[in-house]
Amino acid sequence: MMENFKKFKADIYFTSTEEGGKKMPIKNKDYRTVIEIGDKNMDVILVPEEGDIIYPGESRIIEVFIHVRSLAPIEHLMLIGALFLLREGAKIIGKGIILDTDF
C-alpha cells in the first residue's frame, strides 16, 4: 500500500474533549499525526477501517505507518506491548499500545 513505510497494529484510545483531546472526529482514511514513544517524536499515518469515523473518547485497533527513514533510531522502541502517545502539537489526542509489528 505505502512504499518506504513500516507498519504496526495498535490499540488506540482517542482522548475525549473533556480530557483535552480533539473536538472533532477523525474522518480521514489516512490521518497524519505525531507519535511519542520513549524519547522520540515521529510523524505517522493512522489508517482506520474504510469509512470508519472515530470520535473523541473511543478506542480502535488501527494500522499505523512510519516512514522508513525514521526507523533507524527507533526500532528498539517498537516492541509489542510498548506504550505511546499521539499528539497534535502539545495536545495529547490519544494513547496506545503496540499489538503487532512488522519491524
Secondary structure, DSSP 4 states (H G I P E B T S, - for coil): --TTEEEEEEEEEE--TTTT--SS-B--SSEEEEEEETTEEEEEEEEPPTT--B-TT-EEEEEEEEEGGGTTTTGGG--TT-EEEEEETTEEEEEEEEEEE--
